[in-house]
Amino acid sequence: MTIARISELERKTTQSGKANAGRWLLEFERKEAQRPDPLTGWNGSGDTDTQVRMTFASKEAAIAYCAKHGLKHHVLPAPPVRLKLQAYADNFR
């Protein structure tokens, strides 16, 4: 059974605006463990579902997609954004 993880996209550190805020990401959980390739030594597996990443405008839309396609899912909310307010003069103390 395929299990989907729905999480809220976090803002990048360099992003100050609110564009694309509130977007939700759907990605699939790994079904089999990764193993090293004997030739190259790189980790890999036959599970290609982990390469699929879909974004949705709302959490409800992502949940509706899972319901439509019969996918089990769990929702992970983004951690709260904590602002560190600091004056420029604090750099010289």
N, C-alpha and C positions, 0 to 999 in steps of 0.2 A: 504494500500500500504506500502510495506516495504521500508524503507529508510536506505541506507548504509552510513557510515562515513568512509572516507579514510584519514588516517593521516600518516605522516612520523614518523617512530620510533625515539625517542630521545635516545641519548647515556646516559648510566647510569653515575652517578657521579664518580664512581670508575673505569670507563672504559676509558683508555687512548688511546687504539689502534683504528684503523679504520675498524676492522673486523665487518661485518654485518651492516656497515653504508650504508645509502641509501635504507633501507628496508621500505616497506609501509605496514600498517596495515589496514585491512578492518573489521569493526565491525558494528553491526546493532543498530539503534536507538530504544529506548523503545517505544512500541506501547500502552501500558497501564500503569497507575500509580501503584507504589508499595503500598501495604497495609499491616498493621501488622497482623500477624497470631494470631487468638484469643487464641490458646493454648500455643504457645511458646513466642509470642510477637516479633518474628523476622519479618523483612520486606520481602515481596516476592510478586510475581505475576505469572500469568499463561503464561507470555511471555518468551519463552525459547530461542528466537533468540538472546537475549543479551549475551548468553553464548558462542556464536560462534565468534571466532577470527581467521582470516586468514591473513597470511603474504605473500607479493608479492615482487619480486625483483625490480620492477619498478612501478611508478605511472600509466603508460600506461597499464601495465598488470592488475592492479586492476580495472581500468576503463573499460577495455575490458571484464573482468569478469562480471561487473555490466551490461554492454550492452548485453552480451550474455544471461544473466538470467533475463533481463527486470527489473532491480532494479534502483530506483532513487538513486542518490548519491550526496554527496558534499565532496570537498577536503579541508583538513585543513593542511597547511604546518607547519613544525616544527619551533618553534622560533629560531632565530639565536643563535649560541653558542658564548657566550661571555667569553673570557679567562681573568682571573685576574692574570696578570704577577706580581710576587712578589719575591723579593730576600729573602734568608734565614735570612739575617741580619735584615730585617724589623720586624721580630718577637721579637726583643730585643729593639725596640725603644719605 
